[in-house]
Amino acid sequence: MYINKLGLFLFAVNVNEVDALYVLFEQLSSSVFDDGLIHKEEFCLALYNRSSKQNLLAERLFDLFDVNHDGAIEFEGFVRSLNIFHPGAPETDKVAFAFRLYDLRQTGFIEREGLKEMVFATLSESELSLSDDVVETIVEKVYNVDTNHLKGDGKIDMEEWKELVAKNPSLMKTMTLPYLREITLAFPSFVMETEVQDSELVC
C-alpha cells in the first residue's frame, strides 16, 4: 500500500515491512510535532526514550537519515536509510553508509580527530569510560591500515576504508539489524539500548 509513496528503487525490505515501517513512521512523526515529519527531537526520543540528549552519533545518524538536508526526516528517507541496515541489503551499501557516518566533517575522508570524537561518543553511549591513552591506541590501530599499507597521508579514504573493513569485518556488525526482517512497532534502536537519565542536554 505505502510502497507507492517511495518511487521505483530497489529495497531489501519487502512490501509488508514497508507497510509496518509506515505505521512506525506515523507514530514517530507525531510524537512531538504532528506534521508528518520526524524532527531531531522525535529521532532522539525514538533512540533514547527522551527527546533531549546530546550525542555525536545520534547527530550523524540524523543527518544521514535527513536525505533532503532540510532538518527533518521524510518517509522516503526513513525507509531508504533503514533499508541499509536490513540483513538483505548489499554489503557495499553498508560499507558506504558507515564511511559517511565516520566522515564527520564531510571531507570525503575519515580523519583522525573525527574518528576519535566518534569513539568517545560511542563509549559514552555504552556507558564505558576509557582513558585518552586507550582511545588513542584504538584510533592508532585503525590508522595502521593507512600508514602501513596505503597512502600514509593520515586520512582514510573510501578505498582504504574498504580494505580496513575487508580485514576487520566486525566493523560492519552494527550495520545489520536482524529484526528488520520482521519489523515490529518497536523502533529499532541501532545505536544502543540504554536509557538516558540526563534530560538537560539537547540533541
KOLMI-453444 format. One record per residue: residue in three letters; z, y, x of N, C-alpha, C, O in turn. Coordinates in steps of 0.02 Angstrom, whole numbers, padded with zeros to 5 digits, always signed. Example, Ala and Ser with C-alpha at 12.3 -4.5 7.8 and 13.67 -1.06 7.14 Angstrom:
BEGIN
ALA+00390-00284+00660+00390-00225+00615+00390-00165+00660+00423-00166+00712SER+00354-00112+00642+00357-00053+00684+00394+00002+00645+00402+00057+00670
This chain:
BEGIN
MET+00000-00060+00041+00000+00000+00000+00000+00063+00043-00042+00107+00034TYR+00048+00066+00090+00054+00127+00130+00011+00125+00193+00006+00175+00229ILE-00021+00068+00206-00065+00063+00265-00121+00113+00261-00147+00134+00313ASN-00142+00132+00200-00197+00179+00192-00179+00248+00219-00224+00288+00234LYS-00115+00264+00224-00094+00329+00250-00104+00335+00325-00097+00389+00353LEU-00119+00279+00358-00119+00278+00430-00187+00282+00463-00192+00287+00524GLY-00240+00280+00424-00306+00281+00453-00324+00214+00483-00289+00164+00473LEU-00379+00212+00519-00404+00149+00547-00388+00144+00621-00422+00173+00663PHE-00335+00107+00637-00322+00091+00706-00282+00027+00708-00253+00006+00657LEU-00280-00006+00766-00252-00073+00771-00176-00071+00773-00146-00029+00806PHE-00145-00117+00736-00072-00124+00734-00051-00193+00752-00086-00242+00738ALA+00007-00198+00785+00040-00263+00792+00079-00278+00728+00085-00336+00707VAL+00106-00225+00697+00143-00234+00635+00093-00251+00579+00037-00227+00580ASN+00115-00293+00531+00071-00311+00477+00082-00265+00417+00124-00220+00419VAL+00043-00275+00363+00046-00231+00306+00115-00230+00274+00140-00177+00256ASN+00146-00289+00267+00213-00292+00238+00264-00254+00280+00308-00220+00253GLU+00257-00259+00346+00303-00223+00390+00292-00148+00384+00340-00109+00387VAL+00230-00127+00377+00216-00056+00369+00247-00031+00304+00274+00024+00301ASP+00242-00070+00251+00273-00051+00187+00348-00043+00195+00377+00005+00170ALA+00379-00090+00231+00452-00085+00243+00468-00024+00285+00518+00009+00274LEU+00426-00010+00335+00436+00049+00377+00429+00113+00336+00462+00163+00350TYR+00386+00112+00287+00377+00172+00245+00441+00186+00205+00462+00243+00199VAL+00471+00133+00178+00534+00141+00142+00587+00168+00189+00625+00213+00171LEU+00590+00140+00250+00638+00162+00300+00625+00235+00318+00672+00275+00323PHE+00561+00252+00328+00543+00321+00345+00566+00370+00291+00593+00423+00306GLU+00556+00351+00228+00578+00395+00173+00653+00406+00174+00677+00461+00161GLN+00690+00353+00190+00763+00360+00193+00784+00406+00250+00826+00450+00241LEU+00753+00396+00308+00771+00436+00366+00751+00509+00358+00787+00554+00377SER+00692+00519+00329+00665+00587+00323+00701+00628+00269+00688+00688+00263SER+00744+00597+00231+00783+00634+00181+00858+00632+00195+00898+00652+00154SER+00876+00608+00254+00947+00601+00270+00981+00668+00285+01041+00675+00274VAL+00943+00717+00309+00970+00784+00321+00928+00836+00284+00954+00876+00247PHE+00862+00833+00296+00815+00878+00262+00768+00836+00220+00737+00789+00245ASP+00763+00851+00157+00720+00811+00113+00650+00841+00110+00631+00872+00060ASP+00612+00832+00165+00546+00862+00168+00492+00814+00190+00436+00835+00205GLY+00507+00749+00193+00456+00701+00211+00441+00698+00285+00390+00670+00305LEU+00484+00727+00326+00476+00726+00399+00542+00706+00430+00595+00719+00402ILE+00540+00673+00488+00601+00657+00524+00612+00711+00577+00573+00716+00625HIS+00665+00750+00568+00682+00801+00616+00730+00772+00669+00756+00717+00660LYS+00741+00810+00722+00782+00784+00777+00851+00764+00754+00878+00713+00777GLU+00881+00803+00709+00948+00785+00683+00947+00717+00648+00993+00677+00656GLU+00894+00705+00610+00888+00642+00574+00874+00584+00622+00898+00528+00612PHE+00836+00598+00674+00822+00548+00725+00887+00527+00760+00900+00468+00771CYS+00928+00577+00779+00992+00563+00811+01039+00527+00764+01077+00483+00785LEU+01037+00545+00700+01079+00512+00650+01061+00438+00646+01105+00395+00639ALA+00996+00423+00650+00974+00354+00647+00994+00315+00709+01012+00256+00705LEU+00992+00348+00767+01009+00314+00829+01084+00305+00839+01107+00254+00864TYR+01122+00356+00821+01193+00358+00839+01241+00359+00780+01302+00361+00790ASN+01215+00359+00719+01256+00369+00660+01288+00438+00659+01337+00450+00623ARG+01261+00483+00699+01284+00553+00699+01222+00597+00712+01178+00579+00750SER+01221+00654+00679+01164+00700+00688+01173+00744+00750+01126+00779+00769SER+01231+00742+00780+01244+00785+00838+01264+00742+00898+01319+00715+00900LYS+01220+00737+00945+01233+00700+01006+01180+00719+01057+01121+00712+01044GLN+01202+00743+01114+01154+00762+01166+01143+00703+01212+01190+00676+01241ASN+01080+00684+01219+01063+00630+01264+00991+00637+01285+00946+00644+01243LEU+00979+00636+01349+00912+00646+01376+00864+00593+01352+00806+00607+01338LEU+00888+00531+01347+00845+00476+01325+00822+00487+01253+00764+00477+01237ALA+00868+00509+01210+00851+00523+01140+00801+00581+01136+00754+00580+01096GLU+00811+00631+01179+00764+00688+01181+00693+00665+01197+00645+00685+01165ARG+00688+00623+01249+00622+00599+01270+00590+00555+01216+00530+00561+01203LEU+00630+00511+01186+00603+00468+01133+00579+00510+01074+00525+00497+01047PHE+00618+00560+01055+00596+00603+01000+00530+00637+01018+00485+00641+00976ASP+00526+00663+01079+00465+00698+01100+00404+00651+01096+00350+00673+01077LEU+00413+00588+01114+00357+00541+01113+00340+00518+01042+00281+00505+01027PHE+00390+00513+00999+00377+00497+00929+00344+00556+00892+00306+00546+00845ASP+00358+00616+00915+00330+00677+00886+00259+00686+00914+00248+00729+00957VAL+00212+00646+00889+00145+00643+00919+00107+00708+00909+00061+00723+00948ASN+00124+00747+00859+00089+00811+00847+00123+00869+00884+00098+00925+00883HIS+00179+00856+00916+00216+00907+00954+00233+00968+00911+00226+01025+00934ASP+00255+00955+00849+00272+01010+00805+00346+01009+00785+00365+01043+00737GLY+00386+00971+00820+00458+00971+00808+00481+00925+00753+00539+00927+00733ALA+00437+00882+00728+00455+00835+00675+00411+00773+00681+00355+00776+00706ILE+00437+00716+00657+00400+00653+00661+00371+00638+00592+00407+00632+00543GLU+00305+00632+00590+00271+00612+00528+00266+00536+00525+00278+00502+00575PHE+00249+00511+00466+00248+00438+00457+00200+00404+00506+00216+00351+00533GLU+00141+00433+00516+00093+00402+00561+00121+00396+00632+00115+00344+00664GLY+00152+00450+00656+00181+00448+00723+00239+00400+00728+00249+00368+00779PHE+00277+00394+00674+00333+00348+00670+00310+00276+00679+00338+00238+00718VAL+00257+00257+00641+00232+00189+00644+00195+00177+00710+00203+00124+00740ARG+00155+00224+00731+00119+00216+00794+00167+00204+00852+00155+00162+00895SER+00222+00242+00852+00270+00236+00907+00310+00171+00903+00318+00136+00953LEU+00335+00154+00843+00371+00092+00835+00327+00031+00848+00350-00021+00871ASN+00263+00039+00833+00215-00016+00845+00215-00039+00918+00205-00098+00932ILE+00227+00008+00963+00228-00008+01035+00284-00055+01052+00279-00094+01099PHE+00339-00052+01013+00397-00094+01026+00392-00162+00992+00436-00204+01001HIS+00339-00173+00954+00331-00236+00918+00316-00292+00968+00281-00281+01017PRO+00343-00353+00955+00329-00410+01001+00255-00424+01010+00235-00451+01062GLY+00215-00407+00960+00143-00422+00965+00102-00366+00996+00041-00373+01003ALA+00134-00311+01014+00097-00255+01044+00075-00271+01115+00110-00307+01150PRO+00017-00246+01137-00007-00260+01205+00041-00234+01258+00070-00180+01252GLU+00049-00273+01310+00094-00254+01364+00071-00189+01398+00113-00151+01421THR+00006-00178+01399-00019-00117+01430+00005-00055+01393+00019-00003+01424ASP+00010-00060+01326+00036-00004+01287+00110+00009+01302+00131+00067+01307LYS+00148-00045+01310+00219-00039+01325+00229-00006+01394+00272+00037+01403VAL+00189-00028+01443+00194-00001+01510+00178+00074+01510+00212+00113+01542ALA+00125+00093+01475+00105+00163+01472+00158+00206+01437+00172+00261+01459PHE+00187+00180+01383+00238+00217+01347+00300+00227+01391+00328+00281+01393ALA+00320+00174+01426+00378+00179+01470+00366+00229+01525+00411+00267+01544PHE+00305+00231+01551+00288+00280+01604+00297+00351+01577+00326+00393+01610ARG+00271+00363+01517+00278+00429+01486+00351+00447+01474+00372+00505+01481LEU+00391+00396+01456+00462+00407+01444+00497+00432+01507+00538+00477+01504TYR+00480+00402+01564+00513+00420+01627+00479+00479+01663+00506+00505+01711ASP+00420+00498+01639+00387+00557+01667+00418+00618+01633+00389+00649+01589LEU+00478+00633+01655+00522+00680+01620+00492+00749+01613+00499+00781+01560ARG+00458+00772+01664+00430+00840+01662+00355+00841+01647+00322+00892+01654GLN+00330+00784+01626+00260+00777+01605+00212+00801+01658+00166+00840+01644THR+00223+00778+01720+00181+00797+01776+00128+00744+01791+00084+00754+01833GLY+00134+00686+01757+00090+00630+01774+00120+00585+01827+00087+00539+01852PHE+00183+00598+01845+00218+00558+01894+00290+00546+01871+00318+00586+01833ILE+00318+00490+01893+00390+00480+01886+00421+00507+01950+00412+00478+02004GLU+00458+00561+01944+00486+00594+02003+00558+00574+02013+00593+00555+01965ARG+00580+00576+02075+00647+00552+02093+00702+00584+02051+00745+00549+02024GLU+00703+00650+02047+00757+00683+02011+00756+00668+01936+00808+00660+01905GLY+00695+00664+01909+00689+00647+01838+00715+00577+01824+00749+00565+01774LEU+00697+00530+01869+00720+00461+01860+00796+00458+01866+00829+00422+01827LYS+00824+00495+01913+00896+00496+01921+00930+00522+01858+00981+00494+01837GLU+00903+00574+01829+00931+00601+01766+00929+00549+01711+00976+00543+01672MET+00873+00511+01707+00867+00461+01655+00915+00403+01666+00942+00375+01618VAL+00927+00384+01729+00975+00332+01744+01045+00354+01721+01081+00315+01690PHE+01064+00415+01737+01128+00441+01715+01133+00443+01639+01186+00426+01611ALA+01079+00462+01605+01079+00465+01532+01088+00395+01502+01125+00386+01453THR+01054+00346+01531+01059+00277+01507+01129+00250+01518+01157+00216+01475LEU+01158+00264+01577+01226+00242+01591+01276+00274+01544+01322+00241+01520SER+01266+00338+01531+01311+00373+01485+01309+00343+01415+01361+00335+01383GLU+01249+00325+01392+01242+00297+01326+01273+00228+01321+01296+00208+01268SER+01273+00191+01377+01302+00124+01376+01376+00126+01396+01409+00074+01404GLU+01402+00188+01405+01472+00199+01421+01491+00168+01488+01548+00145+01498LEU+01443+00166+01534+01456+00143+01602+01463+00204+01647+01431+00255+01637SER+01505+00198+01696+01515+00253+01743+01505+00227+01814+01544+00185+01838LEU+01454+00252+01847+01440+00233+01916+01441+00296+01959+01425+00351+01936SER+01460+00287+02021+01462+00344+02067+01391+00369+02082+01342+00334+02071ASP+01388+00430+02107+01323+00458+02127+01289+00415+02179+01228+00406+02178ASP+01329+00387+02225+01301+00345+02278+01268+00282+02250+01214+00263+02273VAL+01300+00251+02200+01271+00191+02170+01207+00208+02133+01158+00171+02138VAL+01208+00263+02095+01147+00284+02059+01092+00299+02109+01034+00282+02097GLU+01109+00332+02163+01059+00347+02215+01030+00283+02243+00970+00281+02258THR+01070+00232+02251+01046+00167+02276+00997+00136+02227+00946+00108+02247ILE+01012+00142+02163+00967+00116+02111+00900+00151+02114+00847+00120+02113VAL+00902+00217+02118+00841+00257+02120+00802+00241+02183+00741+00235+02181GLU+00837+00233+02239+00804+00218+02303+00768+00151+02300+00713+00144+02326LYS+00799+00103+02267+00768+00037+02261+00703+00041+02221+00653+00009+02238VAL+00703+00081+02168+00643+00091+02128+00588+00123+02171+00530+00104+02166TYR+00607+00171+02212+00558+00208+02251+00533+00170+02312+00487+00192+02346ASN+00562+00112+02326+00536+00071+02381+00464+00051+02368+00426+00042+02416VAL+00445+00043+02305+00376+00025+02290+00328+00079+02313+00272+00065+02333ASP+00352+00142+02311+00309+00197+02332+00310+00204+02408+00258+00208+02440THR+00370+00207+02437+00374+00221+02509+00352+00162+02552+00327+00172+02608ASN+00360+00101+02527+00344+00042+02568+00275+00013+02556+00247-00021+02599HIS+00247+00026+02497+00186-00010+02479+00126+00035+02466+00069+00017+02482LEU+00137+00092+02437+00079+00131+02417+00076+00199+02451+00078+00203+02512LYS+00073+00252+02413+00057+00317+02442+00113+00348+02484+00100+00384+02532GLY+00175+00332+02467+00230+00359+02505+00238+00434+02497+00259+00468+02544ASP+00221+00460+02438+00225+00532+02428+00287+00553+02389+00293+00611+02369GLY+00333+00506+02378+00395+00523+02344+00389+00528+02269+00436+00549+02235LYS+00332+00509+02242+00320+00509+02169+00287+00443+02151+00251+00413+02190ILE+00300+00420+02090+00269+00358+02066+00216+00376+02014+00232+00404+01962ASP+00154+00360+02030+00100+00372+01981+00091+00309+01938+00127+00260+01946MET+00043+00312+01893+00034+00257+01846+00018+00191+01880+00045+00138+01861GLU-00024+00193+01931-00042+00131+01966+00018+00101+02002+00028+00040+02002GLU+00059+00144+02032+00119+00120+02066+00169+00093+02014+00203+00043+02027TRP+00173+00125+01956+00217+00102+01903+00196+00032+01879+00238-00012+01868LYS+00131+00022+01872+00107-00044+01851+00125-00097+01902+00144-00153+01884GLU+00120-00080+01966+00139-00127+02019+00213-00142+02017+00234-00200+02024LEU+00253-00090+02006+00326-00099+02002+00345-00144+01943+00387-00188+01950VAL+00313-00133+01886+00327-00173+01826+00305-00246+01837+00339-00292+01816ALA+00248-00255+01869+00223-00323+01883+00272-00362+01926+00281-00422+01916LYS+00304-00328+01973+00352-00361+02017+00421-00366+01986+00462-00408+02006ASN+00435-00323+01936+00500-00322+01903+00491-00319+01828+00504-00268+01797PRO+00469-00374+01797+00455-00374+01725+00515-00358+01681+00507-00340+01623SER+00575-00365+01708+00635-00349+01668+00637-00275+01650+00673-00256+01604LEU+00600-00233+01686+00597-00162+01670+00569-00149+01600+00582-00097+01569MET+00530-00197+01575+00499-00190+01510+00539-00222+01453+00517-00223+01395LYS+00597-00249+01469+00637-00286+01420+00652-00243+01359+00648-00267+01302THR+00670-00180+01369+00689-00136+01313+00628-00111+01274+00636-00077+01223MET+00568-00129+01296+00509-00105+01262+00486-00153+01207+00434-00142+01175THR+00524-00206+01195+00509-00252+01140+00570-00261+01096+00624-00276+01120LEU+00560-00250+01031+00613-00260+00982+00594-00319+00938+00553-00312+00893PRO+00622-00378+00952+00603-00438+00915+00608-00430+00839+00567-00459+00803TYR+00657-00392+00815+00666-00387+00743+00615-00342+00709+00616-00335+00648LEU+00570-00311+00747+00515-00276+00714+00467-00325+00682+00427-00307+00639ARG+00471-00388+00704+00428-00439+00673+00449-00452+00601+00409-00470+00559GLU+00514-00442+00588+00540-00449+00520+00583-00388+00506+00644-00393+00501ILE+00551-00331+00501+00586-00268+00494+00628-00266+00431+00605-00286+00378THR+00690-00242+00438+00734-00233+00380+00743-00158+00370+00711-00118+00403LEU+00787-00140+00324+00800-00069+00312+00854-00041+00358+00875+00016+00350ALA+00876-00081+00407+00922-00055+00457+00880-00028+00514+00839-00063+00543PHE+00890+00036+00531+00849+00067+00583+00858+00032+00649+00915+00021+00671PRO+00803+00013+00683+00809-00022+00747+00833+00025+00802+00795+00067+00826SER+00895+00018+00821+00922+00060+00874+00897+00034+00941+00927-00011+00970PHE+00843+00064+00965+00811+00039+01026+00840+00072+01088+00817+00058+01144VAL+00890+00115+01080+00922+00143+01139+00985+00104+01155+00987+00066+01203MET+01036+00112+01115+01098+00075+01121+01128+00068+01052+01108+00105+01007GLU+01175+00024+01042+01206+00016+00978+01279+00040+00978+01321+00013+00943THR+01292+00089+01019+01359+00117+01023+01366+00173+00972+01318+00207+00956GLU+01427+00183+00948+01441+00239+00904+01468+00296+00945+01510+00285+00988VAL+01444+00356+00932+01464+00413+00971+01521+00449+00935+01516+00462+00875GLN+01574+00464+00971+01632+00495+00941+01629+00572+00945+01656+00606+00902ASP+01596+00597+00996+01596+00669+01006+01542+00701+00963+01482+00696+00978SER+01564+00734+00910+01515+00764+00864+01504+00838+00879+01472+00874+00840GLU+01530+00861+00935+01522+00931+00952+01458+00945+00989+01435+01002+00993LEU+01428+00893+01017+01367+00902+01055+01307+00902+01009+01308+00872+00956VAL+01255+00937+01029+01195+00943+00988+01139+00905+01021+01127+00913+01081CYS+01104+00864+00983+01049+00826+01011+00990+00872+01023+00937+00849+01046
